[in-house]
Amino acid sequence: MNNGNDDGLTIGGLTCTSRLILGTGKYPSNEVMVRALEESGANIVTVAIRRVDLNDSSGKSFFNHIDRSRYTILPNTAGCYTAKDAILTCQLAREALGTTLVKLEVIGDPKTLFPDSEQTLEAARALVKDGFTVLPYTIDDPVICKKLEEAGCAAVMPLAAPIGSGLGIRNPYNLKIILENTKVPVIVDAGVGIASDAAVAMELGCDGVLMNTGIAGAKDPVAMARAMRLAVEAGRLAHRAGRIPRKLYATASSPLEGVVQSA
């Protein structure tokens, strides 16, 4: 939701009023998911193409619950472990959904679900060349983020912490370096657990936050979706407002100049 002080998030040729992007997995039911999406104010929702049945005509398909006139579908390549598999999955998404906007994930380790930087970069270069608008999930490494930008990616999506961990922003200093050196939007992806995590990401200057488990796994996903929306808005507004410098010692809130000292 645009608070009136923000021009929105632009990725490639797409401009959104919300800087919160939501995943669609792990919800207790499709009905809860729909209510959470509504409460979040999100414009973009991610879908794991390898985990949905694109041929389901029963009327109970995941896509029967998503209003595509309201939400932009961002297909992702979750579950891919090679550049080849990720590229094929993106091509499938383009044919099935008629979109070239994709979230690229190439996992390198099944335990931590950390991305494989080499395979991610290889897939990104191929997909950009093939006309895709690529949003890559990546480690919070300023070097790989810069290489992904140079490869033509429309944004970079460094993790805050391992997927689904809820640990929050583990390395704000790397994010600061990425923000300083990257000209495309920086969207924190993975590891956000609570509203304050989202606010911190936005206060640092990140352009958006993508989350799934932090909302879908909450005791009340709908309430958490609203909390995350408000946190993203507050964090963005605080970043634009400009924080006071950190100081070691106190500074009086009231000026001391002109104060009459007692005898």
C-alpha positions in Angstrom: 0.0 0.0 0.0 1.4 3.4 -1.0 1.6 5.7 2.0 1.7 8.8 -0.2 5.4 9.5 0.4 6.7 6.7 -1.8 6.7 6.3 -5.6 6.5 2.5 -5.3 8.8 -0.4 -6.3 9.8 -0.7 -10.0 11.3 -4.0 -11.3 11.9 -4.1 -15.0 8.8 -2.6 -16.5 6.6 -3.4 -13.5 5.7 -0.8 -10.9 4.1 -1.9 -7.6 2.6 0.2 -4.8 3.6 -2.4 -2.3 7.2 -3.3 -1.4 6.1 -6.6 0.2 6.2 -9.7 -2.0 4.6 -12.8 -0.6 5.1 -16.5 -1.2 2.1 -18.8 -1.4 3.3 -22.1 0.2 2.8 -23.6 3.7 -0.5 -21.9 4.5 -3.0 -24.0 6.5 -5.5 -23.6 3.6 -6.0 -21.7 0.4 -8.7 -19.6 2.1 -6.2 -18.5 4.8 -3.7 -17.7 2.0 -6.2 -15.5 0.2 -7.0 -13.6 3.3 -3.3 -13.1 4.2 -2.6 -11.9 0.7 -5.4 -9.4 1.0 -4.2 -8.1 4.4 -0.6 -7.8 3.2 -1.4 -5.4 0.4 1.1 -7.2 -1.8 1.0 -6.8 -5.6 3.3 -9.7 -6.4 3.0 -13.3 -5.2 5.5 -16.1 -5.9 4.5 -19.6 -7.0 6.8 -22.6 -7.0 6.2 -23.9 -10.5 7.6 -27.4 -9.8 5.2 -27.8 -6.9 1.9 -27.0 -8.6 -0.1 -28.9 -11.1 -0.4 -26.7 -14.1 -2.8 -29.2 -15.8 -5.3 -29.3 -12.9 -8.8 -28.5 -14.3 -10.8 -29.6 -11.2 -11.6 -26.1 -10.2 -9.6 -26.6 -7.0 -6.3 -25.7 -8.4 -4.0 -23.2 -6.6 -4.6 -20.8 -9.5 -8.4 -20.8 -8.9 -7.7 -19.0 -5.7 -5.5 -16.2 -7.1 -7.1 -13.2 -8.7 -4.7 -12.6 -11.5 -6.2 -9.2 -12.3 -5.1 -8.2 -8.8 -1.8 -10.0 -8.3 1.2 -10.4 -10.5 2.4 -14.0 -10.5 6.1 -14.4 -9.9 6.9 -18.0 -10.8 10.0 -19.3 -9.0 12.4 -22.2 -9.6 12.3 -23.6 -6.1 13.6 -27.2 -6.0 16.1 -26.7 -8.8 19.7 -27.7 -8.2 21.3 -27.0 -11.6 21.2 -24.1 -14.0 19.7 -26.4 -16.6 16.8 -27.4 -14.5 16.1 -23.8 -13.5 16.2 -22.6 -17.1 13.7 -25.3 -18.2 11.4 -24.4 -15.3 11.4 -20.8 -16.3 10.6 -21.8 -19.9 7.7 -23.9 -18.6 6.4 -21.0 -16.6 6.6 -18.7 -19.7 4.5 -21.2 -21.7 2.0 -22.0 -19.0 1.5 -18.6 -17.5 2.5 -16.2 -20.3 5.1 -14.4 -18.2 8.8 -13.6 -18.5 9.1 -12.4 -14.9 10.8 -15.1 -12.9 12.4 -15.6 -9.5 15.5 -17.6 -10.1 16.5 -20.1 -7.4 19.3 -22.6 -7.8 20.0 -24.4 -4.6 23.5 -25.7 -3.7 23.0 -27.4 -0.4 19.8 -29.3 0.6 20.4 -28.8 4.3 20.9 -25.0 4.4 19.2 -24.3 1.1 21.9 -21.8 0.4 22.0 -20.9 -3.3 24.7 -22.2 -5.7 26.3 -18.9 -6.8 28.0 -20.4 -9.9 24.9 -22.1 -11.2 22.7 -19.1 -10.4 24.9 -16.8 -12.4 25.0 -19.2 -15.3 21.3 -19.5 -15.4 20.8 -15.8 -15.0 22.9 -15.0 -18.0 21.1 -17.6 -20.1 17.6 -16.4 -19.0 18.4 -12.7 -19.6 19.6 -13.5 -23.1 16.3 -15.4 -23.6 14.3 -12.4 -22.8 13.4 -13.1 -19.1 13.1 -10.5 -16.4 15.2 -12.2 -13.7 15.0 -11.8 -10.0 17.7 -14.1 -8.5 17.8 -15.4 -5.0 21.4 -15.2 -3.8 23.7 -15.3 -0.9 24.4 -11.9 0.8 27.6 -11.5 -1.1 28.3 -8.1 -2.6 30.5 -9.6 -5.3 27.9 -12.1 -6.7 25.2 -9.5 -6.4 27.2 -7.2 -8.6 27.9 -9.9 -11.1 24.2 -10.7 -11.3 23.4 -7.1 -11.9 26.0 -7.0 -14.7 24.4 -10.1 -16.1 21.3 -8.1 -16.7 19.1 -9.1 -13.7 16.3 -6.7 -12.9 16.9 -7.0 -9.1 19.0 -8.9 -6.7 17.5 -10.8 -3.8 20.1 -11.6 -1.1 19.0 -13.8 1.8 18.7 -12.4 5.3 19.1 -15.8 6.8 18.5 -19.4 5.7 15.1 -20.1 4.1 12.3 -20.6 6.7 14.7 -20.1 9.6 13.1 -16.9 11.0 16.5 -15.7 12.2 16.1 -12.2 10.7 18.9 -10.0 9.3 22.1 -11.9 10.2 24.5 -9.6 8.3 23.3 -6.0 7.9 26.8 -4.9 7.0 26.9 -7.0 3.9 23.5 -5.7 2.9 24.8 -2.1 3.3 27.7 -2.9 1.0 25.3 -4.5 -1.6 23.1 -1.4 -1.4 26.1 0.9 -1.9 27.4 -1.0 -4.9 24.2 -2.1 -6.7 22.0 0.1 -8.9 19.1 -2.4 -9.4 16.5 -2.9 -6.6 17.7 -5.0 -3.6 15.0 -7.2 -2.2 15.7 -9.2 1.0 14.6 -12.8 0.5 14.5 -15.5 3.1 14.9 -15.6 6.9 12.5 -12.9 7.9 10.6 -14.1 11.0 8.8 -11.1 12.6 7.7 -7.6 11.7 10.8 -6.0 13.2 13.0 -8.0 10.8 11.1 -6.5 7.9 11.4 -3.0 9.3 15.2 -3.4 9.8 15.6 -4.5 6.1 13.7 -1.4 4.9 15.4 0.9 7.4 18.7 -0.2 5.9 17.5 1.0 2.5 16.4 -2.2 0.9 13.8 -1.8 -1.8 11.5 -4.6 -0.7 11.1 -7.8 1.3 10.0 -11.2 0.1 8.7 -13.6 2.7 6.6 -16.8 3.0 7.2 -18.9 6.1 7.2 -15.9 8.5 3.6 -15.3 7.6 2.3 -18.7 6.5 3.8 -20.4 9.5 2.6 -17.9 12.1 -0.2 -18.8 14.6 -2.4 -16.2 12.9 -1.1 -15.8 9.3 -3.7 -13.1 8.5 -2.7 -10.9 11.4 1.0 -11.5 10.7 0.5 -10.4 7.1 -0.9 -7.1 8.3 2.0 -6.7 10.7 4.5 -7.3 7.9 2.7 -4.8 5.7 2.9 -2.1 8.4 6.5 -2.9 9.2 7.6 -2.6 5.6 5.8 0.7 5.3 7.2 2.0 8.5 10.7 0.9 7.7 10.6 2.5 4.3 9.3 5.8 5.7 11.9 5.8 8.5 14.6 5.3 5.8 13.4 8.1 3.8 13.0 10.3 6.9 16.7 9.8 7.8 17.7 8.5 11.2 19.8 10.6 13.7 23.5 9.8 14.0 24.5 7.3 16.6 26.5 8.8 19.5 28.4 7.4 22.4 27.2 10.0 24.9 23.9 11.7 25.7 22.6 14.8 23.9 20.0 16.8 25.7 16.6 16.9 24.1 16.1 20.5 25.3 18.7 23.1 24.3 20.8 24.4 27.2 21.5 27.7 25.5 19.9 30.6 27.4 19.0 28.5 30.4 19.5 30.6 33.6 21.8 28.7 36.0 20.8 28.8 39.7 23.3 30.4 42.0 
